[in-house]
């Protein structure tokens, strides 16, 4: 159920997309002691310390827009959520140092994770001041207005994901609200909605106070990263249709984004004092590769057929990395940073069911 057919082996040639203006490039080597950014467990993470915030040209703020290039059928797009600017910016995937070719603002409120389904529909998790008014909004390909809004069952939605049947799954931090009972349940949950419905079908409970990144493997099993009150966490696996998960046993430090490649490797972001990507071979509790990523990485996205992994980082960067994992400490190419906090990244061609 996942994007490109890749093995774990190497990590080479890192490119970065960054900023809302014309992007510049500078080379910087990152090493095992070069990571920055440490946050308390469960906190809303601010801009990493030491991050410079240059002035950028900005697109229209009050309404969304799409350039003709963003509407070309089959155009490869990168969607980037800017949390404090309440928008999703659209870039062309091809080439580096690109200017935005679109922006979505309608229905976007404190956006976090993003997801694009097999039909090209973009899903945006809107934290919405962490209240019962939080939503997930869905935007058909080529649209800047939501066609569906999910709110029932959500408290602080972080990551949306859609399975091959069109069912929508949303991970929650700090529990979920039930509009049909008015009650609040503490704990990290995943709320499932049947295709086309905005009413919750079922809720998956994790052992944590927060459920984070999610992904499906080729067999339809759902993998959910979660964290506990002290910031530690792990990954729970749910078989199709089951509400009872299996904890896989790896020990994680404030996990965020998760993906599963076609060979079954689990790729997960660790933050806190760690700030890295871990790759866990099938059935293993110890990562085979640990890749440091600066500027507090969050969400992961991967191409459908080509070996390139994209990583959103709060410091205002989106890293593009060839997914071979040869080098553990990749070079990064970034000079300008977005004057906001980036939380999510998604690709218009990022799925393969």
Secondary structure, 3 states (H helix, E strand, C coil): CCCCCCCCCCEEEEEEECCCCCCCCCEEECCCCCCCCCCCCCCCCCCCCCCCCCCCCCCCCCCCEECHHHHCCCCCEEEEEECCCCEEEEEECCCCCCCCCEEECCCCCCEEEEEECCCCCEEEEECHHHCCCCEEEEECCCCCCCCEEECCCCCCEEEEEECCCCCEEEEEECCEECCCCCCEECCCEEEEECCCCCCEEEEEECCCCEEEEEEECCCCCEEEEEECCCCEEEEEEECCCCCCCEECCCCEECEEEEEECCCCCEEEEECCCCCEEEEECCCCCCCCEEEECCCCEEEEEECCCCCEEEEEECCCEEEEEECCCECCCCEEECCCCCCCCEEEEEECCCCCC
